[in-house]
Amino acid sequence: MSAQRRQVIAVLLATLLVAPPGFGASSKPLGVVLEARNASIRATDGLPGTTVFAGDTVVTSHAGRMRIRIGEAQIEVMPQSVVVFEELESVAGATVVQGTVGFSSPETGSVAVRAAGIVIRPQPKRATQGQVTLVGPTELLVTSYRGPLELTMGDESLTVPEGTTYRVQGDSRGPGPAGAGADAARRAPFRAFLITFAVVVVPLVTFITIDLLASPSSIF
């Protein structure tokens, strides 16, 4: 299946799963577009100053990107990504349907990202920069460049320390198996494995961090 066809399917799924019929003007405004290139929102070209509403889908091409301010935080939709903006646990944020999202929040800000059913957010009152990549239906890479990240799925939680990347595997088995090991399985709905320390050496990480900090339209 071609990358373009996968992206079209991802957009259709995002629309069916997140945006209810007639969300339109009655949806809650969440933020504003700061920067966009080869990216669309609500199936039209994204332009700086465009208001982002709950239920809006952002799609970026191979060389595309879009940066959105949400309150005091920012979310960056990276190339070849499909992201739906919404409120997650009473916090404005985005669900990754395909691709990669970078995010940044000062101590006084708050933001949340969901991927594979797992919610990723900064710890309270901590300046944070992070990235989430959906690599499979139940698998994602979570990187903390600055400040620890809290991952939650159901009643379970995990902390990703600053300067680390974790591969996180969600649980696709439903309620869990019966018999021996069932309780342990239900207590561990997702698993995480440390991939690397010193993530600042990763080119994409460096790019996102510098851009979010140094951009003239950045809040920092």
C-alpha positions in Angstrom: 0.0 0.0 0.0 1.4 3.4 -1.0 2.2 6.1 1.6 -0.4 8.4 0.0 -3.1 5.7 0.3 -2.2 5.0 3.9 -2.5 8.7 4.7 -6.0 8.9 3.1 -7.2 5.9 5.1 -5.7 7.4 8.3 -7.6 10.7 7.6 -10.9 8.8 7.1 -10.4 6.8 10.3 -9.6 10.0 12.2 -12.8 11.6 10.9 -15.0 8.6 11.8 -13.5 8.0 15.3 -13.0 11.5 16.6 -15.1 14.1 14.8 -18.8 13.6 15.2 -21.2 14.8 12.5 -21.8 18.5 12.5 -19.0 19.4 14.9 -18.2 22.5 12.8 -18.7 26.0 14.4 -20.0 24.5 17.7 -16.7 22.9 18.5 -14.5 24.3 21.2 -11.5 26.4 20.0 -8.2 24.9 21.3 -5.5 26.9 19.7 -4.1 28.8 16.7 -1.7 27.8 13.8 1.7 29.5 14.2 3.4 28.0 11.2 2.5 25.7 8.4 4.1 24.2 5.3 2.6 21.6 3.0 -0.1 20.9 5.6 -3.8 21.0 5.7 -6.5 21.5 8.4 -10.1 20.7 7.9 -9.1 19.5 4.4 -7.9 23.0 3.4 -4.4 24.6 3.4 -3.3 25.5 6.9 -2.4 29.2 7.2 -0.8 31.0 10.2 -3.6 32.5 12.3 -6.1 29.7 11.6 -8.1 28.7 14.7 -7.8 25.1 15.7 -11.0 23.5 17.0 -11.7 20.3 18.9 -12.2 17.6 16.2 -9.9 19.3 13.6 -7.7 16.9 11.7 -4.2 18.1 10.6 -2.5 16.3 7.7 1.1 16.9 6.6 2.8 15.7 3.4 6.3 14.2 3.0 7.9 17.7 3.5 5.1 19.2 5.6 4.8 20.4 9.1 2.4 22.5 11.2 3.0 24.2 14.5 0.1 25.1 16.8 0.0 27.1 20.0 -2.4 25.7 22.6 -2.6 28.0 25.5 1.0 28.4 26.7 2.1 25.1 25.1 2.9 24.2 21.5 2.4 21.1 19.3 4.4 20.4 16.2 2.9 18.0 13.6 5.9 16.5 11.8 6.0 15.2 8.1 3.7 12.5 6.9 1.5 12.7 10.0 -2.2 12.7 10.7 -3.3 14.2 14.0 -6.7 15.0 15.5 -6.9 17.9 18.0 -9.2 17.4 21.0 -9.4 17.6 24.8 -7.7 14.8 26.6 -8.6 14.4 30.3 -9.7 18.1 30.5 -6.4 19.2 28.8 -6.2 20.4 25.3 -4.1 18.2 23.1 -4.0 15.9 20.1 -4.4 12.2 19.1 -1.7 10.8 16.8 -3.4 8.7 14.1 -0.2 8.4 12.0 3.3 9.8 12.2 5.1 12.0 14.8 4.2 14.9 17.1 6.6 17.1 19.0 5.4 19.2 21.9 6.7 21.8 24.3 5.2 23.3 27.4 6.5 25.8 30.0 6.1 25.4 33.7 2.8 27.2 33.7 1.4 25.3 30.6 -0.3 22.0 30.0 -0.7 19.8 27.0 -1.5 16.1 26.3 -0.8 13.7 23.4 -2.5 10.4 22.9 -1.3 7.5 20.8 -2.2 3.8 20.8 -4.6 4.5 23.6 -1.8 5.9 25.9 -1.9 9.5 27.1 1.4 11.3 27.4 1.7 14.5 29.3 4.2 16.6 31.2 4.5 16.4 35.0 2.8 19.4 36.7 4.8 22.6 36.9 7.7 21.3 34.8 9.0 22.9 31.6 8.8 20.0 29.1 9.8 19.1 25.6 8.9 15.7 24.1 8.1 13.7 21.0 5.7 10.8 20.3 5.9 8.6 17.2 3.3 6.0 16.4 5.2 3.1 14.8 2.3 0.6 14.9 -1.3 0.1 16.0 -0.2 -0.6 19.6 3.4 0.6 19.6 5.0 4.0 20.0 8.3 5.7 20.7 8.3 8.4 23.4 11.2 10.7 23.9 11.7 13.3 26.7 14.1 16.0 25.7 13.4 18.2 28.8 11.4 17.3 31.9 9.9 13.9 32.7 6.8 12.6 30.9 3.9 10.8 32.5 2.3 8.0 30.5 -1.1 6.6 31.5 -3.4 3.9 30.2 -6.4 3.0 32.3 -5.2 2.8 35.9 -1.6 2.2 35.0 1.1 4.8 34.7 4.8 5.1 33.8 7.4 7.9 34.0 9.8 8.6 31.1 12.8 10.4 32.6 14.4 13.4 30.9 16.9 12.6 28.2 15.6 9.1 27.4 13.6 7.4 24.7 11.3 4.5 25.4 9.6 2.0 23.1 6.1 1.5 24.6 3.9 -1.4 23.7 0.2 -1.2 24.4 -2.0 -4.1 25.2 -4.1 -5.3 22.3 -5.5 -8.4 24.1 -8.7 -6.7 25.3 -9.8 -7.4 28.9 -6.9 -9.8 29.4 -6.5 -13.6 29.5 -8.1 -16.0 32.0 -6.3 -18.4 34.2 -2.7 -18.2 35.4 -1.1 -14.8 34.9 -4.4 -13.0 34.3 -4.0 -10.6 37.2 -0.5 -9.7 36.2 -1.6 -9.0 32.7 -4.4 -6.7 33.8 -1.9 -4.8 36.1 0.3 -4.2 33.1 -1.8 -2.9 30.2 1.4 -1.6 28.5 5.1 -2.4 28.5 8.0 0.0 28.1 11.6 -0.6 27.1 14.4 1.9 27.4 15.9 2.6 23.9 18.6 5.2 24.6 19.9 7.9 26.8 21.4 11.2 25.5 18.6 11.7 23.0 19.9 15.2 22.2 22.2 13.6 19.7 19.3 12.5 17.5 19.0 15.0 14.6 15.2 15.2 14.6 15.3 15.8 18.4 17.8 18.6 18.0 15.7 20.2 15.2 12.5 20.2 17.1 14.1 21.5 20.3 15.9 24.4 18.6 12.9 25.3 16.6 10.5 25.4 19.5 12.9 27.5 21.5 14.2 29.8 18.9 11.3 30.5 16.5 10.3 34.2 16.5 6.7 33.2 17.0 7.5 30.8 19.8 6.1 31.5 23.3 9.5 30.9 24.9 
